[in-house]
Amino acid sequence: MREIRNPTTALRHVSTGGSSRLGRPSWELAIHWSCFIDGTSGRVLRLDTIPFTTDNGFALRRLFQTSFAVLIAIFCLAGFASSQTRDNKLREELLAMRERDQKAREGCPKEDVDAQMKCYAAIAEAVDKPNTRRLEEIVRKVGVPDVKMVGADGMDAFYLVLQHSQSVALKKKSLKGIKRAFKAKELRPMDYANFTDRLLVNLGKPQVYG
């Protein structure tokens, strides 16, 4: 469940016009609300509002209560929609690719260097190559996915799998998108530096950050 909370807002209106028994209304408005949204469906599960107090009658109070409840619900749903990834299926796929990558490497020996290198070589064939082919398809179709498309964790997963790829061509093709993610603060400076320097070394050029 996702909670969207708005800080207290206050609006005060005091009429002018004397003390006539039928004089203009004097009212005070105070709003404090929060909404709780189902993270899967986006349905508003609960909307807590304390609309306002007034000395000017029940009908006016109910009108404002209803109006603000509707406006707040719309705001909640708009905030929820803006925070969602555009391609959750791709995000889930990237997360699964990263999980396979990490589980495979965690299973390699830690003490025996020769055995570890053999394990990594086997992973390069069994895991990295299929992942590389899939990344090539993704980059060809949509470019380097950003946080808006696949979320921050999806972007991190893409980066890690890309780093483990042996394809220099894929990394060169992805460099522009990686740089864009770095400038948008979607990629950590250290990750951008590591990616850039590794690519330069693969191209036989001197490192910039190392």
VMD Tcl script that draws the C-alpha trace (Angstrom):
set ca {
  {0.00 0.00 0.00}
  {1.33 3.44 -0.92}
  {0.65 6.53 1.19}
  {0.62 10.01 -0.30}
  {0.48 12.71 2.32}
  {-0.11 16.43 2.00}
  {0.98 18.87 4.70}
  {-1.62 20.91 6.51}
  {-3.13 23.72 4.47}
  {-5.22 26.56 5.86}
  {-7.51 29.13 4.26}
  {-9.31 31.70 6.34}
  {-12.07 33.99 5.09}
  {-13.79 36.55 7.26}
  {-16.53 38.65 5.71}
  {-17.11 42.32 6.12}
  {-20.54 43.81 6.43}
  {-21.63 44.49 9.98}
  {-23.52 42.36 12.44}
  {-26.82 41.90 10.69}
  {-28.68 38.71 11.55}
  {-28.65 37.85 7.80}
  {-25.18 39.24 7.19}
  {-22.54 37.74 4.92}
  {-21.09 34.38 5.95}
  {-17.97 34.13 8.03}
  {-16.08 30.83 7.65}
  {-12.78 29.18 8.27}
  {-11.26 26.35 6.19}
  {-8.56 23.93 7.35}
  {-7.45 20.87 5.35}
  {-5.24 18.00 6.42}
  {-5.33 14.85 4.35}
  {-3.55 11.71 3.37}
  {-4.52 8.98 0.94}
  {-3.59 5.31 0.92}
  {-3.29 3.67 -2.49}
  {-3.15 0.03 -3.50}
  {0.32 -0.38 -5.05}
  {-0.95 -2.86 -7.63}
  {-4.28 -1.51 -8.82}
  {-3.86 2.15 -7.99}
  {-7.23 2.13 -6.18}
  {-7.61 4.62 -3.36}
  {-8.04 2.41 -0.30}
  {-8.57 5.15 2.23}
  {-8.78 8.92 2.07}
  {-8.42 10.73 5.36}
  {-9.67 14.31 5.32}
  {-10.51 16.90 7.90}
  {-12.02 19.50 5.58}
  {-13.13 22.49 7.65}
  {-15.25 24.03 10.34}
  {-17.81 26.72 9.70}
  {-20.53 28.53 11.49}
  {-22.54 28.86 8.32}
  {-24.55 25.69 8.06}
  {-24.38 21.98 7.34}
  {-25.08 22.26 3.58}
  {-22.09 24.51 2.94}
  {-19.83 22.24 4.98}
  {-20.91 19.14 3.08}
  {-20.40 20.90 -0.26}
  {-16.81 21.73 0.56}
  {-16.15 18.31 2.08}
  {-17.35 16.55 -1.06}
  {-15.50 18.91 -3.40}
  {-12.19 18.59 -1.61}
  {-12.48 14.82 -1.23}
  {-12.92 14.47 -4.99}
  {-10.02 16.82 -5.76}
  {-7.73 15.04 -3.30}
  {-8.59 11.62 -4.73}
  {-7.72 12.88 -8.22}
  {-4.43 14.28 -6.91}
  {-3.58 11.00 -5.19}
  {-4.17 8.97 -8.33}
  {-2.19 11.44 -10.43}
  {0.75 11.16 -8.02}
  {0.51 7.38 -8.05}
  {0.42 7.24 -11.86}
  {3.42 9.55 -12.22}
  {5.52 7.33 -9.94}
  {4.88 4.12 -11.86}
  {7.22 2.59 -14.42}
  {6.02 2.65 -18.01}
  {7.25 -0.87 -18.77}
  {6.97 -3.04 -15.70}
  {7.35 -6.22 -17.78}
  {10.78 -5.08 -18.97}
  {11.71 -4.06 -15.44}
  {10.86 -7.52 -14.11}
  {12.86 -9.12 -16.91}
  {15.93 -7.01 -16.13}
  {15.67 -7.84 -12.44}
  {15.49 -11.56 -13.28}
  {18.56 -11.23 -15.52}
  {20.49 -9.55 -12.71}
  {19.42 -12.23 -10.24}
  {20.68 -15.02 -12.54}
  {23.92 -13.10 -13.04}
  {24.53 -12.66 -9.32}
  {23.54 -16.17 -8.26}
  {25.87 -17.67 -10.84}
  {28.83 -15.58 -9.67}
  {28.11 -16.16 -6.00}
  {28.48 -19.89 -6.66}
  {32.06 -19.58 -7.87}
  {34.95 -20.61 -5.56}
  {36.43 -17.79 -3.51}
  {39.76 -19.26 -2.44}
  {41.03 -21.08 -5.53}
  {41.82 -18.42 -8.15}
  {42.18 -20.88 -11.03}
  {38.86 -22.53 -10.21}
  {37.25 -19.14 -9.88}
  {38.45 -18.05 -13.33}
  {37.15 -21.27 -14.86}
  {33.81 -20.67 -13.17}
  {33.64 -17.13 -14.57}
  {34.48 -18.42 -18.03}
  {31.61 -20.89 -17.82}
  {29.27 -18.11 -16.65}
  {30.33 -15.96 -19.61}
  {29.02 -18.68 -21.94}
  {25.98 -19.84 -20.00}
  {24.72 -16.53 -18.57}
  {26.49 -13.50 -20.03}
  {26.04 -14.38 -23.70}
  {22.26 -14.93 -23.49}
  {21.95 -11.76 -21.41}
  {23.98 -9.85 -23.98}
  {21.73 -10.99 -26.82}
  {18.68 -9.83 -24.89}
  {20.26 -6.46 -24.06}
  {21.07 -5.97 -27.73}
  {17.39 -6.49 -28.54}
  {16.34 -4.02 -25.84}
  {18.80 -1.33 -26.92}
  {17.82 -1.81 -30.55}
  {14.11 -1.39 -29.75}
  {14.00 1.21 -26.96}
  {17.58 2.36 -26.40}
  {19.08 2.35 -22.91}
  {16.06 2.22 -20.58}
  {15.83 5.01 -18.02}
  {14.32 5.22 -14.56}
  {10.98 6.44 -15.89}
  {10.72 3.35 -18.06}
  {11.97 0.57 -15.74}
  {12.43 2.17 -12.32}
  {15.66 2.77 -10.41}
  {16.18 -0.93 -9.67}
  {15.54 -1.83 -13.32}
  {18.10 0.75 -14.41}
  {20.65 -0.65 -11.94}
  {19.97 -4.16 -13.22}
  {20.50 -3.07 -16.83}
  {23.80 -1.43 -15.91}
  {25.17 -4.45 -14.03}
  {24.26 -6.93 -16.75}
  {25.73 -4.60 -19.37}
  {28.99 -4.33 -17.41}
  {29.34 -8.13 -17.43}
  {28.75 -8.34 -21.17}
  {31.74 -9.13 -23.36}
  {30.31 -7.15 -26.28}
  {32.30 -3.97 -26.84}
  {29.93 -3.04 -29.66}
  {26.94 -3.15 -27.31}
  {28.73 -1.01 -24.76}
  {29.67 1.56 -27.40}
  {26.08 1.67 -28.57}
  {24.90 2.10 -24.97}
  {27.41 4.81 -24.02}
  {25.17 7.73 -25.01}
  {22.28 6.39 -22.94}
  {24.57 5.64 -19.99}
  {25.93 9.18 -20.13}
  {22.38 10.55 -20.27}
  {21.45 8.50 -17.18}
  {24.50 9.83 -15.35}
  {23.63 13.45 -16.18}
  {20.06 12.83 -15.03}
  {21.48 11.47 -11.74}
  {19.95 8.06 -12.46}
  {23.40 6.43 -12.44}
  {25.99 6.83 -9.70}
  {29.17 8.74 -10.64}
  {31.35 5.74 -9.72}
  {29.31 3.44 -11.96}
  {29.55 5.87 -14.85}
  {33.31 6.22 -14.36}
  {33.79 2.44 -14.19}
  {31.73 1.88 -17.31}
  {33.56 4.57 -19.26}
  {37.06 3.43 -18.23}
  {36.35 -0.24 -18.93}
  {35.07 0.62 -22.37}
  {38.12 2.78 -23.09}
  {40.44 -0.05 -22.03}
  {38.55 -2.46 -24.30}
  {39.03 0.02 -27.15}
  {42.76 0.27 -26.43}
  {42.50 3.85 -25.15}
  {43.74 5.41 -21.89}
  {41.36 5.64 -18.97}
  {39.80 8.96 -18.02}
  {38.84 8.35 -14.41}
  {40.99 5.41 -13.29}
}
mol new
graphics top color blue
foreach p $ca { graphics top sphere $p radius 0.5 }
foreach p [lrange $ca 0 end-1] q [lrange $ca 1 end] { graphics top cylinder $p $q radius 0.2 }
display resetview
